[in-house]
Each structure stands twice: as structure tokens, then as C-alpha cells.
Amino acid sequence: MPPQVFISYSSKDRIVANMVCALLEERGHRCWIAPRDILPGTSWGEAIIDGLKASTVFVLVFSSHANTSPQILREVERAVHLGLPIIPFRIEDVVPERSLEYFMSVPHWLDALSPPVENHIAKLGDVVAALIAGPKDAYVAGKPRGTKRLSWNNALVRATAGGAVLALLLLAAWLGGLTPPDSAIGWIAPLLALAIPAAVVGSGQVKWWLKRPVQAALLALLIAAAGLYGWASSAYVIAGENGAPLVRGTECTPDARLVFESECPDLPSDALADAAYDPAQLWTAASIGRVRLMLGASWAVIAAAAALFVAAWLGGPRRLKQEE
């Protein structure tokens, strides 16, 4: 029986390629796959050309390995030349580069980014059956509409969802009084948590944030900012009227020094009550401003670093386990 399906893949993706071959052949579709179908002593290139000419459908197991393989580029080019319908079976969240982008800009895409891969291979089998049974344009992948476009296989969707969860946590912290008192950063931080992951994934810079040195630097920055915020909050956020949090300064006003000289700038709580809970009467505006800036900046760094972690964690390529 001549082959119906030519399976093109990188050797590093052979586990998935063999699974695809096994399922398709269980359904009665004879596959051509290297090196199984290359007879000993036969020229590799000649065997591939013969396999392509005998096949009806071309299935490409597409990954970052396939994306950079010159051999796969040649196979795709010959498949296009022979007029074979190409089905890229994408197992990593990557897009075609250079010449592959040109040859694969039209064909039907099938994503197999979320486990279990067997479910996606079964769908591939349905597509292959439709193409073999009918004309070459019998299967046309329709563009999803509405909420169906929001697939967890989409990196932007994953990153935005993760950013939304982080934004809700930051919003809860703001409403719970954990953020800097009387500071706009309390509600700006949730916006950062939403915008940063979407911006990183949308710009295509996720891989940069996945680098280990960058992640280590982010983690160090996050820990340092959290430590600074915790220390500043415990040292300079005090209870005002009815327990409302207030920010005190590091330098007393001239009037406060006259009355509380030996206790400046760590004034007792009754001093704040005597000042009608107005910190500006006890501490200079400049010193209060510096503390507010320190609190706001450290909280913003916490939000931004956490959002970058979310972008890298959820927006990065999702890989299936392969053989080393």
C-alpha cells in the first residue's frame, strides 16, 4: 500500500512523530516516516522525494527544533512544489521563521500545546481523513469567533489571565490597607499587573525574561523590594485617627522639636493626637515625601517584578516532554 501521509519532524521530536504515525496507521492511513521507510542502501534524499511524491498529505510536527532545521525546510519546500496540503501540527508555542514563514502562511494549523497530546493527535486524524477522502480543499480551518478565540494555548491569553489574577490580589491588598497609605500606586499597581504581561507577550520578548540570569535578577529585586517595603511600612506607617494608617517622616518640624526634642523623630502617639492627626505638624513635608516615595517605589517594583514573572511563566513556550 503506498503511503498517504508524509510525516516531517525533527529527530528531537520523534516521540510525538511516532505517536502521530501510530494513530494515523491505526485509522488505516499508511504513513511515510524516516528512518523507518528508508530502505538500507537507498539515498536519503531520493527516498524522501519518492515518499513525498507518493503521499497525499504532508504533516509537519512543528517545534522550535523543526523551525531551525534545514532538512525540514527542504521537505516543506518540495511538498509545496508538489502541491501537497500541509498540516503543521504545532507542539510548541513558536511561529515559523524566515523561509518556513513564507511556505506555511496559508495551510491549516493544528495546535497541540496543552496535554494530553493524544487528544490533539485524534483531531489530526480527523483532518487527515477529511483531506484524503475529499478534494484537497475539503478541510478549511475556520477562524474561531467570540469566546472561542480565547484558547489557553494562546500565550497572550495565558499571560493576560495570570496578570488579571495578580491584579486582583494587588487590588485586594489595596482595599485591605496593605499598600502605601494615601498613594495612587495602590490602584496603579493592579494596572501594571495587567499591562506588563500583555505587553511582554505582545512584543515577543518573553524568551528574554525566561533567561536564568534575568529571572535570578528579578527574584533578587522582588525580595529586596519586599524587604524594603516591609521595613519601611513597619517603621514609618503609624495609626492615625480611628486606626487609619498615616505616613510619618524622618525629621521633626521646628515646632515639634521645641516640644518633643528628646523624642524626635520617634514621637509618641499622644503627640499625633495633639496635632489633630496631621503628620505635617510634627514631621517636615520633605521627610514625609521621601518616605512616601520609598513606599510607593518599592510597592511598584514588587508589582512589576511579579508581573514579569507571570509573563515569563505563563507567556513562555509550552513544551511537550521529549527525549534528550
N, C-alpha and C positions, 0 to 999 in steps of 0.2 A: 504493500500500500504506500503510495507516495505521500510525503509529508504535506500537511495542510497548514501548519503553523511553524514559522521560524522564530525561535526564541533567541534574542540577543541579550547578553548580560556581561557584566564584569565578573571575573573569576572570584572576586571578594564577595559577590552576591549569589554564589552558587546555591546556597541553601534555599533561598526564595525561588531561584530559577528552576531548581529541581522540583520544588513543590508545585510550581505552575505547570511544569511539564507533566507531572504525575496526575494532577487533577484533570488537565485537558485530555490526556490519553484515556483516563477513566471514562470520560464522556464520549470517547470514540474519535477524538481529533488527533491524528498522528502528528507528532511534533518532530522538528529537526532541531537538535541542540548539540552544541560542541561540549566536550570532545566525543560524546557517545556516538554520533553519527558520522564521524570522520574515520574512514577505513584506514588501517595501518598501511603506510607507504604512499598514501594519497597526499597530494599537495594541499596544505591547509586552505590557501586562498581558492583553489579550484573547487574544493569540497564546499566551501561557503557559498560560492557563486551558484553551484549546482543546487544546493539546498534552497537558496533564495528563488531560483527560477522555478523550482518545483512547488513552492509554497503558495498559499492563497492569502495568508495574513501574516503580518510581521508584528511580534510582540517584543517590546523593549522593556526589560527590567531596569528602570531608571533610578539612579542614585548619584551621589557625589563622585563615586568611583567611575560609573558609566559616563558621567559628564565630562571627564577629562581623558577618556580612553580614545586614542586614535583609531584603534581597531573597530570600536563601536561606531565611530563617526563614518568610517568607510562602509560598514554594513548598512547604516541608515541611508547613506547616500545611494548605495546600489538598490536598496528597497524602493526609494523614491523614484529612481530611474526606471525600475521595472513596474512601477505603478501599483505596488502593494499597499493596502491600507495599513497604516502604522498605529499601533495602540501602545502608547507609553504607559507602563504600569509603575507609577511613582511610589517608591518605598522610603524616600527621604524628602523633606520639605526644601527642595532646591529647584532652581529653574535652569533650563538649558542655556549653555554659554556658546558664544561665537557661532560656528557653523551649525551646530546642533539646533540653536535657536531658529535659524533660517529654515532648516529642513522639518522642524517639528512645530511650527507655528500654527498649523491648521488641524492636525489629527486629533482624534478623540483622546482625552486624558482620563485615566483612572487613578485615583489616589488610594494608596494602601498605607496610610500613615498611622492609623490607630489600630491597636490589636483587637481581636486576633486577625492575623493576615489571611487565615483560611476563608473568612467571610468575603474578603476583597477578591481573592482568587476565584471564588464561586461566581462572583459578579463578572469577573473577567471571562469566565467560561461562557456565561450567557451572551456576552458581547461577541465573543469569537464565533459562537454558534449562529448568531444572527448574521454576521458578516459572511460566513461560509454558506449559509442556507440561501441568502438572497443576493441581490446586486451589491456591489462594493459600497454603495452609499445607503445600504439598508439601515445601518445604525448611525444615527446622528445624535451626539450628546447634546441634550437640551440645556440651555442655560437656566440654572436654578433662579427662582424668583422669591421675593419676600423673605420670610424667616429661613427658608431652605438654603439661602446663601450663607447663613451663619453656621458654618461647619467647624467643629473643633479641630479639624485637620488644617484649618487656616491659621497660620502663625499670628496674624493680626488679631483674629478673633480671640485666640488664647491669651495673648498679651493684654488685650483690652479688658477681657474678663478678669484676669488677675489684677490688673490695675484698678478695676472697679471694686473688687473685694478689699484691696489695700486702702482705697479711698474711703470706703465705708468704715474701716477700722479707724482711720485718721479722723473721720467725721465724728465717730463715737467718742474718740479721745477729746476732741474739741468740745463736744456737748457735755462731756463728763468733767471738764475743767482741768484736763491734764496738759493742755497746750499752754503756751505763754499767755498770761492774762492780758486782756485788752489789746490783743495783737491780731492784725489781719492775717498773719501766717497761719493761724488756726484753721481758717477756711480756704486759704490758698493752697495749703499742703495737700488736701484731697484732690484739688485740680491738677497739681503736679503729678500725683499718683495716677491720674487718668491720662494725662497728656504725654508723660515721658515714655511709658511702654509703647503707646501707639506711634509716637514719633520715631523711636528707635527702630521698631519693626518696619514701619513705613519707609524709612530711609535706607533700609537694607544694611544697617550697621550692627546687626545682632551678633555676628561672629566675633566682632572686635571685643564686645563686652563678655564673650564667653572665654576669652583667654585667661589662663590661670593667674598670671601676674596682675591682670586688671581686676579679676574677681578678688584676689587677695588684698589689693589696694582698696577696693570698695568695702570689703569686710572690715579692714582696719579703720577706714574712715567712718563707717557706720558705728563701730564700737566706740571710737574716740568721741564722736558727736553725741552718742547716747550717754557716755560717761560725763561729758561736759554739761549736757543739759540736766542730768540728774543732780550733779553737784551744784550748779547754779540755781536750780529750782529749789533745792533744799536750803541753800544759803540765803537766797535773795527774794524768794516768794513768801510773803507773810500773810497772815489772816487779817483782813480788814473788817469793816462793819458787817455784822451778820455772817462772819466767816468768809466773805468774798475775798478771793486772792488778790493781793496787791504786790507790785514790784518795788522793793526798796533800793536805795542807792548805796554807793560805797564811800560817799563823802557827805558829811553833815553841812547844813546851811549855817551861816554865821549865827543866826538866832538860836538854832539847835545846839551849837557849840557852847553858847553862853549858859544855857540851861542844863545841858547834859554833857559837859565837856569830857568827863572821865569815862562816859559810856559810848561816845561816838566811835564808829557809826552804828554799833550794835545796840540800838536803843530799845528800852523796854516797851512792852505792849501798851502801857498806860500813856506813853508819850504819843503814840499814834492816836489814841482816843482823845487826848488833849488837843491834838492837831486836827480834830474833826475828820480823822481818817484820810487826810490829804498828805500823801508822801512828799509832795513838793515843798511842804513847810518844814520838813525835817531833813531831807536829803536834796542835794543840788540836782537840777534838771539834767545836767550833763552826765552825772554819775548814774542816774536812773536810766537815761537814754543808752548808756554803754551796756548796762545790764540787760535792758530790753533787746538791744541788738544781739548780744551774745545768746540770749534765749531763743530769739527768733531765727538767727542764723543756724544754730545747732539743730533746731527742730526742722528747719527746711532741708538741711543736709541729711538728716535721718530719713525724711520723706523721699528725697531724691535718690539716695543710695538704695533704699528699699525698693523704689520703683524700678531702678536699673537692674536690680537682682531679679525682679519679677519679669522684666523684659527679656533678660537672658535666659531665665529658667523656662518660661512658657513660650517665648517667641523664637527660641533657637530651633534648629533642625531636630526632628524626631527620628531616631534611628531604630531600625529593627536589629535584633541581635544577630550578628554574622560570625562566621568562623574567622579566626585570626589568620 
